[in-house]
C-alpha cells in the first residue's frame, strides 16, 4: 500500500517519505479500512517534530489518528456484514505506530464507527479528535439549557464544534476569536456573541452582554494564556474545562478560584473512560444523523503532500480541518 511515513523526528520536509509499506491484515476483533481521507491534527505535527516528551517510539511511524473510508476485510470474531460499511475512525494512531496516513489501516472494530450517508469522507476524517474533544468538553462542563458558555478560540477546529454542540444543548454561547474572518466563522457555527480578544476587553464585553455577570462555564483551548482572565469572566461556582495548554506550567489566580469555588477539569481525548467515550459517540452520532453539524475543511491535499499539510498546520495558516485525500 502507499503511505506517508517517517523514521526520525524533525522538520516535515526533511523526515517524511511517501512510498510503499506492507498492507495490514485484520487480527481477531479487528476490521480493515480502505481509507479515503486522513485528518491532520496539531498533535500529529507536534509528535513528528518531537519535544515535550514526544519521543519516537517505533522505528517507522505512519502518522494521524483520524480518518474515514470503507471496511474491506474483517478479522476473526467480526461479522462479514460489516464489509462495505462507510466509517470514520478515532484513536487510529494512539499508542500505535501505524495511523491513517496510508491506504489501509487495521483497528479494533470499536474504533471504527459507521457514518451517516450524508457525511463525506473528508468530513468524517475531522471527527475523531476535533469533534470528540468538543463533545467531551461540553459534557464535562455539563452544558444545558439556559447556561452561558464561553468557547475560547471559537473558530478553531475544536472550538467550532464546541460552539455547535453547546448550542444544540440549549446554551447561550460566547466565543473569543482573533480576527474578523474568525469572528464570521464562529457566528456561522451559531455563536450568540463573538469577542475579538486582540481588540476588546473580554471580561468587560462578557459582562456588558450578560447583565453584568460572568459565564457559567469556559471551554478552554489554552489555560496558560487565559487563566488570568477567569476572575473577570466567570461566575462563582463556574467550571473551566481544559483541553489545551501552551506551556508546561501555568500561573493561576488561586485565591479567587478557591473563594469562588471554581472547578477546573482537564482531559486528553485519547485517554477518556469507556463510559465517556460511549456517551460522546452516541450524542455525536445523533447530531450527525440529524445533519446538525457544520464541518469546515480548510485544506485538502493528496496523501503524497503530507509534509506540506504538516507545515501549513504548524504555521497556523489554515482555518478549518486539514485533510489528505487518499486515492
The 8 nearest C-alpha neighbors of each residue, nearest first, counted from 0:
[[1, 22, 19, 20, 102, 21, 2, 103],
 [0, 2, 19, 18, 101, 102, 20, 17],
 [3, 1, 101, 18, 17, 100, 19, 4],
 [2, 4, 17, 100, 16, 61, 101, 305],
 [5, 3, 61, 16, 60, 15, 2, 17],
 [4, 6, 15, 14, 60, 7, 59, 16],
 [7, 5, 59, 58, 60, 14, 4, 8],
 [6, 8, 5, 14, 9, 55, 59, 58],
 [9, 7, 48, 47, 49, 14, 55, 6],
 [8, 10, 48, 14, 11, 47, 7, 49],
 [11, 9, 13, 12, 48, 14, 8, 47],
 [10, 12, 306, 13, 14, 15, 9, 309],
 [11, 13, 306, 10, 14, 15, 307, 310],
 [14, 12, 10, 11, 15, 9, 306, 16],
 [13, 15, 5, 11, 12, 9, 7, 10],
 [16, 14, 5, 4, 11, 306, 13, 12],
 [17, 15, 4, 3, 5, 18, 14, 2],
 [16, 18, 3, 2, 303, 4, 15, 1],
 [19, 17, 1, 2, 16, 3, 20, 0],
 [18, 20, 1, 0, 2, 21, 17, 3],
 [19, 21, 0, 1, 2, 22, 18, 101],
 [22, 20, 0, 23, 19, 1, 24, 2],
 [21, 23, 0, 20, 103, 24, 104, 102],
 [24, 22, 105, 21, 104, 25, 103, 31],
 [23, 25, 105, 26, 22, 31, 74, 72],
 [26, 24, 74, 29, 105, 30, 31, 73],
 [25, 27, 74, 29, 28, 24, 75, 30],
 [28, 26, 75, 74, 29, 76, 25, 77],
 [27, 29, 76, 107, 77, 74, 75, 108],
 [30, 28, 107, 108, 25, 106, 74, 26],
 [29, 31, 73, 25, 108, 105, 106, 74],
 [30, 32, 105, 72, 25, 104, 70, 71],
 [33, 31, 70, 69, 104, 103, 34, 71],
 [32, 34, 103, 69, 68, 102, 70, 71],
 [33, 35, 68, 102, 103, 32, 67, 36],
 [34, 36, 68, 325, 67, 324, 120, 326],
 [35, 37, 324, 325, 67, 66, 323, 121],
 [38, 36, 66, 323, 99, 322, 124, 100],
 [37, 39, 322, 124, 65, 66, 125, 321],
 [40, 38, 321, 322, 63, 43, 37, 41],
 [39, 41, 43, 42, 38, 44, 321, 63],
 [42, 40, 43, 44, 45, 312, 313, 39],
 [41, 43, 45, 40, 44, 46, 39, 47],
 [44, 42, 46, 41, 40, 45, 63, 47],
 [43, 45, 47, 46, 41, 42, 309, 48],
 [46, 44, 42, 48, 43, 47, 49, 41],
 [45, 47, 49, 43, 44, 48, 53, 42],
 [48, 46, 44, 8, 45, 49, 43, 9],
 [47, 49, 9, 45, 8, 46, 44, 10],
 [50, 48, 46, 53, 47, 8, 45, 54],
 [51, 49, 53, 52, 48, 54, 45, 46],
 [50, 52, 53, 49, 54, 45, 247, 46],
 [53, 51, 50, 54, 49, 46, 55, 45],
 [54, 52, 49, 50, 51, 46, 55, 45],
 [53, 55, 56, 52, 49, 50, 46, 8],
 [54, 56, 57, 8, 53, 7, 58, 49],
 [55, 57, 54, 58, 96, 60, 53, 59],
 [56, 58, 59, 55, 96, 60, 6, 95],
 [59, 57, 6, 60, 56, 55, 7, 96],
 [58, 60, 6, 57, 5, 61, 4, 96],
 [61, 59, 96, 4, 5, 97, 62, 6],
 [60, 62, 4, 97, 98, 100, 3, 96],
 [63, 61, 98, 100, 60, 97, 99, 92],
 [64, 62, 98, 99, 65, 92, 43, 39],
 [63, 65, 91, 92, 90, 98, 99, 89],
 [66, 64, 38, 127, 124, 88, 89, 63],
 [65, 67, 124, 37, 88, 36, 38, 99],
 [68, 66, 87, 124, 120, 36, 123, 86],
 [67, 69, 34, 35, 33, 86, 85, 32],
 [70, 68, 85, 33, 32, 84, 83, 86],
 [71, 69, 32, 82, 83, 84, 31, 72],
 [70, 72, 82, 32, 31, 83, 69, 33],
 [73, 71, 31, 30, 70, 82, 74, 25],
 [74, 72, 30, 77, 25, 31, 29, 79],
 [75, 73, 27, 25, 26, 29, 77, 28],
 [76, 74, 27, 77, 28, 26, 73, 29],
 [75, 77, 28, 27, 74, 78, 29, 73],
 [76, 78, 75, 28, 74, 73, 79, 29],
 [79, 77, 80, 81, 76, 73, 82, 75],
 [78, 80, 81, 82, 73, 77, 72, 74],
 [79, 81, 78, 82, 83, 84, 77, 73],
 [82, 80, 79, 84, 78, 83, 70, 73],
 [83, 81, 70, 71, 80, 84, 79, 72],
 [82, 84, 70, 69, 71, 81, 85, 80],
 [85, 83, 69, 70, 81, 82, 86, 113],
 [84, 86, 69, 114, 68, 113, 83, 70],
 [87, 85, 113, 114, 112, 68, 67, 69],
 [86, 88, 67, 112, 123, 66, 111, 124],
 [87, 89, 111, 66, 65, 110, 67, 127],
 [88, 90, 127, 91, 110, 65, 64, 111],
 [91, 89, 64, 93, 92, 269, 65, 88],
 [90, 92, 64, 98, 89, 93, 65, 88],
 [91, 93, 98, 64, 95, 90, 63, 97],
 [92, 94, 90, 95, 91, 64, 269, 96],
 [95, 93, 92, 96, 90, 91, 56, 97],
 [96, 94, 92, 93, 97, 98, 91, 60],
 [95, 97, 60, 57, 61, 92, 98, 59],
 [96, 98, 61, 95, 60, 92, 62, 99],
 [99, 97, 92, 62, 63, 91, 61, 64],
 [98, 100, 63, 101, 37, 66, 64, 104],
 [101, 99, 3, 37, 62, 2, 98, 61],
 [102, 100, 2, 99, 103, 1, 3, 34],
 [101, 103, 34, 1, 0, 33, 325, 2],
 [104, 102, 33, 34, 101, 32, 22, 31],
 [103, 105, 32, 31, 99, 23, 106, 98],
 [106, 104, 31, 25, 30, 23, 32, 24],
 [105, 107, 29, 30, 108, 104, 31, 110],
 [108, 106, 29, 109, 28, 110, 30, 105],
 [107, 109, 29, 111, 110, 30, 106, 28],
 [110, 108, 111, 107, 112, 106, 29, 28],
 [111, 109, 108, 89, 88, 107, 112, 106],
 [110, 112, 88, 108, 109, 87, 86, 113],
 [111, 113, 86, 87, 88, 110, 114, 109],
 [114, 112, 86, 85, 84, 87, 115, 111],
 [115, 113, 86, 85, 116, 87, 112, 118],
 [116, 114, 117, 118, 288, 113, 287, 85],
 [115, 117, 118, 114, 119, 85, 288, 113],
 [116, 118, 115, 119, 290, 288, 114, 287],
 [119, 117, 116, 115, 122, 114, 123, 120],
 [120, 118, 122, 121, 123, 117, 116, 114],
 [119, 121, 123, 67, 122, 36, 124, 68],
 [122, 120, 124, 123, 119, 36, 322, 125],
 [121, 123, 119, 124, 125, 120, 294, 118],
 [122, 124, 120, 87, 125, 121, 67, 126],
 [123, 125, 66, 38, 67, 121, 65, 122],
 [126, 124, 123, 122, 38, 127, 320, 129],
 [127, 125, 130, 123, 129, 124, 128, 131],
 [126, 128, 89, 65, 131, 125, 88, 129],
 [127, 129, 131, 132, 126, 130, 65, 268],
 [130, 128, 157, 132, 126, 131, 156, 127],
 [129, 131, 126, 133, 132, 160, 128, 134],
 [130, 132, 134, 133, 128, 129, 127, 135],
 [133, 131, 135, 129, 134, 130, 268, 128],
 [132, 134, 161, 130, 136, 157, 131, 135],
 [133, 135, 131, 137, 132, 136, 279, 138],
 [134, 136, 138, 132, 137, 133, 139, 131],
 [137, 135, 133, 139, 138, 134, 240, 132],
 [136, 138, 140, 134, 135, 139, 142, 133],
 [137, 139, 141, 135, 140, 136, 134, 142],
 [140, 138, 136, 141, 137, 135, 240, 264],
 [139, 141, 137, 138, 142, 136, 240, 238],
 [142, 140, 138, 139, 137, 143, 136, 216],
 [143, 141, 140, 137, 165, 138, 146, 168],
 [142, 144, 168, 169, 146, 170, 141, 145],
 [145, 143, 169, 170, 146, 168, 142, 171],
 [144, 146, 170, 169, 143, 147, 171, 142],
 [147, 145, 170, 144, 143, 171, 215, 148],
 [146, 148, 171, 214, 215, 170, 172, 145],
 [149, 147, 216, 172, 214, 217, 215, 173],
 [148, 150, 173, 217, 174, 172, 151, 218],
 [151, 149, 174, 218, 153, 217, 173, 152],
 [152, 150, 175, 219, 153, 174, 220, 218],
 [153, 151, 175, 176, 154, 155, 158, 150],
 [152, 154, 158, 174, 159, 150, 151, 185],
 [153, 155, 185, 159, 181, 152, 158, 184],
 [156, 154, 158, 157, 152, 159, 153, 319],
 [155, 157, 319, 159, 158, 129, 320, 154],
 [158, 156, 129, 133, 160, 155, 159, 161],
 [159, 157, 153, 161, 155, 160, 156, 152],
 [158, 160, 154, 153, 162, 157, 161, 156],
 [159, 161, 163, 158, 157, 162, 130, 133],
 [162, 160, 133, 158, 164, 163, 159, 165],
 [163, 161, 165, 159, 160, 164, 190, 158],
 [162, 164, 166, 160, 161, 165, 188, 167],
 [163, 165, 167, 161, 166, 162, 160, 168],
 [166, 164, 168, 162, 167, 163, 170, 161],
 [167, 165, 169, 163, 170, 168, 164, 162],
 [166, 168, 164, 165, 169, 163, 170, 291],
 [169, 167, 165, 166, 143, 170, 144, 164],
 [168, 170, 144, 166, 167, 143, 145, 165],
 [171, 169, 146, 144, 166, 145, 165, 147],
 [172, 170, 147, 146, 148, 191, 145, 166],
 [171, 173, 148, 190, 191, 149, 170, 147],
 [172, 174, 149, 192, 193, 190, 191, 148],
 [175, 173, 150, 193, 153, 149, 151, 194],
 [174, 176, 194, 151, 152, 153, 195, 193],
 [177, 175, 195, 152, 182, 181, 178, 153],
 [176, 178, 195, 197, 196, 181, 175, 179],
 [179, 177, 181, 180, 176, 182, 195, 197],
 [178, 180, 182, 181, 183, 177, 195, 176],
 [181, 179, 183, 182, 178, 184, 177, 185],
 [180, 182, 184, 178, 154, 183, 179, 176],
 [181, 183, 179, 185, 184, 180, 176, 193],
 [184, 182, 186, 180, 181, 185, 187, 179],
 [183, 185, 181, 187, 182, 186, 154, 180],
 [186, 184, 154, 188, 182, 187, 183, 153],
 [187, 185, 190, 189, 183, 188, 184, 182],
 [186, 188, 184, 189, 185, 183, 190, 182],
 [189, 187, 185, 186, 163, 190, 159, 162],
 [188, 190, 186, 187, 163, 191, 162, 185],
 [189, 191, 186, 172, 192, 185, 173, 188],
 [192, 190, 172, 173, 189, 171, 193, 186],
 [191, 193, 173, 190, 174, 172, 194, 186],
 [192, 194, 174, 173, 175, 182, 190, 195],
 [195, 193, 175, 196, 176, 174, 201, 192],
 [196, 194, 176, 177, 197, 198, 199, 175],
 [195, 197, 199, 198, 194, 201, 177, 175],
 [198, 196, 195, 177, 199, 178, 176, 200],
 [197, 199, 196, 195, 200, 177, 194, 201],
 [200, 198, 196, 195, 201, 197, 194, 204],
 [199, 201, 203, 202, 204, 196, 198, 197],
 [200, 202, 204, 203, 199, 196, 205, 194],
 [201, 203, 231, 232, 205, 204, 200, 206],
 [204, 202, 206, 200, 205, 201, 207, 231],
 [203, 205, 207, 201, 206, 202, 200, 208],
 [206, 204, 208, 202, 207, 203, 209, 201],
 [205, 207, 211, 209, 212, 203, 208, 204],
 [208, 206, 204, 205, 209, 211, 203, 210],
 [207, 209, 205, 206, 204, 210, 211, 192],
 [208, 210, 206, 212, 211, 207, 205, 213],
 [211, 209, 212, 206, 208, 207, 213, 205],
 [212, 210, 206, 209, 207, 213, 208, 205],
 [213, 211, 206, 210, 209, 234, 214, 205],
 [214, 212, 233, 234, 232, 206, 205, 215],
 [213, 215, 233, 147, 234, 216, 148, 232],
 [214, 216, 237, 147, 234, 148, 146, 233],
 [215, 217, 238, 148, 237, 214, 239, 149],
 [216, 218, 239, 149, 219, 148, 150, 240],
 [219, 217, 150, 240, 151, 239, 149, 136],
 [218, 220, 241, 151, 221, 217, 240, 242],
 [219, 221, 243, 151, 242, 152, 241, 222],
 [222, 220, 244, 243, 223, 224, 219, 245],
 [221, 223, 225, 226, 244, 224, 219, 241],
 [222, 224, 249, 221, 244, 225, 245, 226],
 [225, 223, 222, 221, 226, 245, 227, 244],
 [224, 226, 222, 227, 228, 223, 221, 229],
 [227, 225, 228, 222, 229, 251, 223, 224],
 [226, 228, 225, 229, 252, 251, 230, 224],
 [229, 227, 226, 231, 225, 230, 232, 202],
 [228, 230, 232, 231, 233, 226, 227, 225],
 [231, 229, 228, 232, 233, 255, 227, 256],
 [232, 230, 202, 229, 228, 233, 213, 203],
 [231, 233, 213, 202, 229, 230, 214, 228],
 [234, 232, 213, 214, 229, 230, 237, 231],
 [233, 235, 213, 237, 214, 215, 236, 212],
 [234, 236, 259, 237, 260, 261, 233, 215],
 [237, 235, 260, 261, 259, 234, 238, 262],
 [238, 236, 215, 261, 235, 234, 216, 233],
 [237, 239, 216, 262, 261, 263, 140, 217],
 [238, 240, 263, 217, 216, 262, 218, 264],
 [241, 239, 264, 218, 219, 263, 136, 265],
 [242, 240, 219, 265, 243, 264, 239, 218],
 [241, 243, 266, 220, 219, 265, 267, 240],
 [244, 242, 220, 221, 241, 219, 222, 245],
 [245, 243, 221, 222, 223, 246, 220, 242],
 [244, 246, 223, 221, 243, 247, 224, 222],
 [247, 245, 248, 244, 223, 249, 224, 222],
 [246, 248, 249, 245, 244, 223, 51, 222],
 [247, 249, 246, 250, 223, 245, 244, 222],
 [250, 248, 223, 251, 247, 246, 222, 226],
 [251, 249, 252, 248, 223, 226, 227, 253],
 [250, 252, 253, 226, 249, 227, 256, 223],
 [253, 251, 255, 254, 256, 227, 250, 226],
 [252, 254, 256, 251, 255, 257, 250, 258],
 [255, 253, 257, 256, 252, 258, 259, 251],
 [254, 256, 258, 257, 253, 252, 259, 230],
 [255, 257, 253, 261, 259, 254, 258, 260],
 [258, 256, 260, 254, 259, 255, 253, 261],
 [257, 259, 255, 256, 260, 254, 261, 235],
 [258, 260, 235, 256, 257, 261, 236, 255],
 [261, 259, 236, 257, 258, 256, 235, 262],
 [260, 262, 236, 237, 256, 259, 238, 257],
 [261, 263, 238, 239, 264, 260, 237, 236],
 [264, 262, 239, 240, 238, 261, 265, 241],
 [263, 265, 240, 241, 239, 262, 266, 238],
 [266, 264, 241, 240, 242, 263, 267, 239],
 [267, 265, 242, 268, 241, 264, 271, 270],
 [266, 268, 269, 270, 242, 271, 265, 132],
 [267, 269, 270, 132, 271, 266, 128, 131],
 [270, 268, 267, 271, 90, 93, 128, 89],
 [269, 271, 268, 267, 272, 266, 93, 273],
 [272, 270, 268, 269, 275, 276, 273, 267],
 [273, 271, 275, 274, 276, 270, 277, 268],
 [272, 274, 276, 275, 277, 271, 278, 270],
 [275, 273, 277, 272, 276, 278, 271, 279],
 [276, 274, 278, 272, 273, 277, 279, 271],
 [275, 277, 273, 279, 274, 278, 280, 272],
 [278, 276, 280, 274, 279, 275, 273, 281],
 [279, 277, 275, 281, 280, 276, 274, 282],
 [280, 278, 276, 282, 281, 277, 283, 275],
 [279, 281, 283, 277, 278, 282, 284, 276],
 [280, 282, 278, 284, 279, 283, 277, 285],
 [283, 281, 285, 279, 284, 280, 278, 286],
 [282, 284, 280, 286, 285, 281, 279, 287],
 [283, 285, 287, 281, 286, 282, 280, 288],
 [284, 286, 282, 288, 283, 287, 289, 281],
 [287, 285, 289, 283, 291, 284, 288, 290],
 [288, 286, 290, 284, 289, 285, 291, 283],
 [287, 289, 285, 290, 286, 115, 284, 291],
 [288, 290, 286, 291, 287, 285, 292, 284],
 [291, 289, 287, 288, 292, 286, 117, 293],
 [290, 292, 286, 289, 287, 293, 288, 167],
 [293, 291, 290, 287, 294, 286, 163, 160],
 [292, 294, 295, 291, 188, 160, 163, 290],
 [295, 293, 122, 292, 296, 125, 320, 160],
 [294, 296, 319, 320, 297, 293, 122, 318],
 [297, 295, 320, 319, 298, 321, 294, 299],
 [296, 298, 319, 320, 318, 317, 321, 295],
 [299, 297, 321, 296, 322, 320, 300, 317],
 [300, 298, 322, 323, 321, 324, 301, 297],
 [299, 301, 323, 324, 304, 302, 322, 298],
 [302, 300, 324, 323, 303, 304, 325, 299],
 [301, 303, 323, 304, 305, 325, 324, 300],
 [302, 304, 301, 305, 17, 3, 2, 306],
 [305, 303, 302, 307, 306, 301, 300, 308],
 [304, 306, 308, 307, 302, 303, 309, 3],
 [307, 305, 11, 309, 308, 304, 12, 15],
 [308, 306, 310, 309, 304, 305, 311, 12],
 [307, 309, 305, 311, 306, 310, 312, 304],
 [310, 308, 306, 312, 307, 311, 44, 313],
 [309, 311, 307, 313, 308, 312, 314, 306],
 [312, 310, 314, 308, 313, 309, 316, 307],
 [313, 311, 315, 309, 314, 310, 308, 317],
 [312, 314, 310, 315, 311, 309, 44, 41],
 [313, 315, 311, 312, 316, 310, 317, 309],
 [316, 314, 312, 313, 317, 311, 318, 310],
 [315, 317, 314, 311, 312, 318, 313, 310],
 [316, 318, 315, 297, 319, 312, 311, 298],
 [319, 317, 297, 316, 155, 320, 154, 156],
 [320, 318, 297, 296, 295, 156, 317, 321],
 [319, 321, 296, 297, 295, 156, 125, 322],
 [322, 320, 298, 39, 297, 38, 299, 296],
 [323, 321, 38, 299, 37, 39, 298, 320],
 [322, 324, 300, 302, 37, 301, 36, 299],
 [325, 323, 36, 301, 302, 300, 35, 322],
 [324, 326, 35, 36, 302, 301, 323, 102],
 [325, 324, 35, 102, 301, 302, 34, 36]]
